[in-house]
Amino acid sequence: MGLLKQSLLAITLIAGASFTCAAQSADQTAIRERIKTTSQVMNDARKLVQANPREAMAMLEQAIEAESPALDFNSEDLNTVMASYDYCLNMAYLYRETAMAADFSGQWEKAAEYYKKSREALVEPAEKSKAAFVRFSENIENNIKQLRELIDSDEFKELKAREESDYTNDDYTVLERLQFFESELTINQEALDYFKSRSEKADKDVASFNPEQPLDELMFQKIKVEQDEIKHRQYGGNTAKWVDSVVTHHAAYMKDYPSQEEKIALVYRLIVLSPDNKKAPVLLDFLKGNATEAELNKAISPPRAAAKKKTN
């Protein structure tokens, strides 16, 4: 940012541009603080999600529900525009992190919802920020034009036409002015490239949250496959019956789930689908190493009460 600030200082000095960047406004400070806070929540949630995805998801949803700071893409302060965009980018990441936690905790419908929000979160802000960069670029382009006119003036042409060995003290003063303008021209050209790169970055950011196969659509496909399986004649659309069967025959069913993480995620989903099932939580504890195989077997096939002997 140091180079960019120098560029904008040059613009202010030479072209009289109306925007400023040196001092942070109160709004910009609030935006940056919110980004910092949200980023910390995401870091904490990532550490927690394997052990307790529900708690991680609750943390992330609380961050989503927090009041948004005021954003301004029409500001004449470049840093406020960039902070506004960065906040929206941060929210896109927050939605995606929440979707991942929801997926792992078995709340697939919520995961689809948050993946969709993540996909849409940057579309409008990206366009607004690019429009702002066009405004700022126009000021810089005008500044570059004025600098080139100054550098091409007769005074400097005459100076360049002579050998430096023939320079007088006044000539060296003119040379200093020429070098200053040339330096400012370079800085402003680099600033113009910076705005172009920011616009390109915005497009790449939007694309990164919008894969060819949207993640929310993949979640809905996963939900449909599950629903079709539950509708099979063996279960007759009875979700509780299907869940009980999966838990009871978990060893055979989980052959298609190679990792322990995938097995645990499946059981979280079973608990969401049938919260009254008493076996699924024990299976979850078993997979996490918090229950023995004997305890699991007891939960799945509880011992039958001994039949009472008939008395004569």
N, C-alpha and C positions, 0 to 999 in steps of 0.2 A: 504493500500500500504506500510505502514511502515515495516511490517513483510516481505513483498516480497523484499523490497529494502535491508533489512538485509540479506536475503537469497542470493540475487545476489551479495552483497558485499562479502559474504563468498565464493561464487563460484569464484569471481575474485581473491580473496586472495589465495585460495587453489588450484583451478584447472586452474587458469590463463585464464578464459573464456574471449572472445574477445569483448563481448557486454557490454554496460554501460547503466545505468538507472538514475544516480543521476542528471544529468543536462539535461534540455530540449533543444532540437535542435530548430533552427528557424522554420523548417518545422512543427514540432510538435506544436509549439506555434500557428502557423497560422491555423492549423487544429482545435485546441481547441477553438480558437477565432471564427472560422467559425461555429462550433457546437453551441457555446454560442449565436451567433447572430441569427442563424436559429431557435434555441429553443425559443428565445424571439419573433421572428416573429410568430411562431406557437401559442404561448400564446396570443399574441395580436389578432391574427386571430380568435381564439376560442371565445374571448370576443365580437368580432364584427359580427360573422357569422350569428347569429339570426337576428340582426337588418339590416345587409347589407351583404348578402353572396357574392354578386358580388365583392364588395370591398375587402372582406376577401380573396376571391380567387385570386384577382389581386395581393395582398400582397404576398401570398404564391407562385404564379407563378414567381414573381420577385425574390424571394429567390431561387427558382429552377434554374432560368436562370443565377444567379451569378456565376462567375468563380470558379471552384473547386480548392481547394488547392492541392498541390502535395501530393500524397499518396505513401507509401512505405511499402509493406508487406514483402520485402526481407531485410529490415534494420536489422542491428545487435543490434539496440537499441530497446529493448522490448517496451518501452513507445511509440515509433513512430509507431510500428505495432499495438498496442492497440488503439492509437489515430486514425489511418487509418481505423480500423474496426468500431470504435465508430462513425466516420464520416458517413460511409456507413449506419450504423444503423439509424443515425439521418436523413439521406436522405430518408430511407424507411418510417420513420414516416412522413416526410414532404410530400412525394407523397401521403400517405394515408390521411393526413389532407386536402391536396388539392382535392383529390377525394371526400371527404365528403362535402367540400364546393361546389364543382361542382355539386354534386348530389342535395344538398339543393337548389342551385340557378337554377336548371332546366337544367343544361348542362350535361345531362346523358352520352352522347357520350364521353365527356372529362373525366367524372368520371370513366368510364370503362377503358379509356386509363391510367389514373393515378393509378387506383387500380392494373392494370397489372404491371406498373413500380414498384409500391410498393412491389408487390409479387416477382419480379425478382431482386430487388436491392441488396439483401443480399446473394444470392446464391453463386456467385463467391467470394466475400470478405470473406464469412464464410470459404470456402475451403482454401483460401490463408492464413487466420489467423491461422487455425488449422495446416496447414503445418509449419507455423512459430513456433507455440507452440511445435510441434514435435522437431524442431531444438533446441529450447531452453531446452526442456526436456532432450534431449540427453546429453547436457552439464551438466545438474544437475545430471543425472544418473551416469555419469562418476565421478562427484565430490563425490557423495554418495559412490560409489565403493571405491574411494581413502580414504575417511574418515573411512569407515569400516575396511579397511586394516590397517590404522593407529591405530584405537582403538583395533584391534585384535593383535597388535604387542606384542612381548615377553616382552618388557619393561612394558607395561600396565598390561599384564597378571600376571607378577611377583608382581606388586604393588597390584593388586586385591587379590592375594593369601595371603597377609599378613594382620594382624589386624592393623587398623588405629592407635591404641595406640602405635604400634611399629614404626610408621613413623618417619623418620629423616626430617630435613629441606629440603634436596634434594628430598625426597619422596613427600613432599607437593608441591614442584615445579612441579614434574611429575604429581601429581594429578590435579593441575591447568590446565596443558596441556590436560590431559584426559577429564576433564570437558568441556574445550573449544571445543574439537573435538566432544564430545557428543552433546553439544549444537548446534554446526554447523550442525551436522547430522540431528537433529530434524528440524532445520530451513529449510534445503534443502529438506527434505521429505515433509514438508508443502508446500514449493514452487512447488514441483512436483505435489502435489494435486491441487494446485492453477491452474496450466496449464491445468490439466485435467478438472477442473470445467469450465475454460474459453472455452474449446472446446465444452463441453456439453451445455454451455450457447449459443454458436454460433448456434448449431443445434436447440435449443429451439427457438431462435430468428427467424430463417428461418421458422420453423414450424408455429410460431405465425402469420406470414404474408402469410402463405399458407394454409388457412383452407380447409377442405375437399371439400367444395363448394366455389370455388374462387369467390371473390367479383366482379371481372370484368365480369365473366360469369353471375352472378345474374343481373348485370346492363343490359347486352345484352338481357337477358330474359325479363326484365321489358320493354325495348325498343320494343321488338317484340310484347309483349302483347298490347302495345299502338298502334303500327302500324297495328296490326290485327283489333283493334277496329276502327281505322280511315278508314280502307278498307271496313268496313261494308257498305252494300248497301245504308243505310240511308245517308252516307256521301260520298260514291263513291270515297274514297281515297283523298278527299279534306280536307287537314289539317286545313285550315283556317275556313272552315265550321264546322268541328268538334270542334275546339277551341271555336268558337262563341256559339255553342250549349251548351258546358259544362259551359261556363260563364253564359249564359242566364238561365240555369237550375241548377245553382251551388248548391242550397239547396238540391235538390234531389240527385245530383251526389256525393256530399260530405258526404253523409250518411256513405259511406265506409271509410271515413277518420276521425277517432274519435278525434284526437288531433288537436289543433289549428296549431301547427307546421307542421303537415302533410298537412293541408289545404293550408297553406301558400306556402309550397314546391310545391304543385300541381300547384298553380297559377304561380309561377316562371317558371315552366315547360311550361305552356300555353303561357306565354310571349315569351319564347325562340322559341316555335314552330310557333307562329304567332305574330311577333313583331309589325305588323301594326294594330293589334286589339286594339281598343280604350277602350273596356270595361274591359279587364283583369287588367290593372293597377289600375283602380278604385276599382275592387274587392280586389286586393292586399291591397290597402290603407284601405279599409273597414275592412278586416281581421286583419290588424295591428292597428286598432283603429284610423286611420287618415282620415277617410271619414264616413259620416253618411249613414244610410240606405236609406234615401231620395236621397242622391247623387248617391248611387249605383243604385237605381231603375231608376233614371233619365238617367243614362248612359246605362243601359240595355234596357230600353223602353223609348226612348226620346219622348216627346210630339209631336204629329203630327201637322203640320201647319193647321190652320183653312181653310176650303174650301172657296174659294171666291164665293160670291153670284152672280148668273147670273143677268145681267141687261137687261131690255127690250130695 
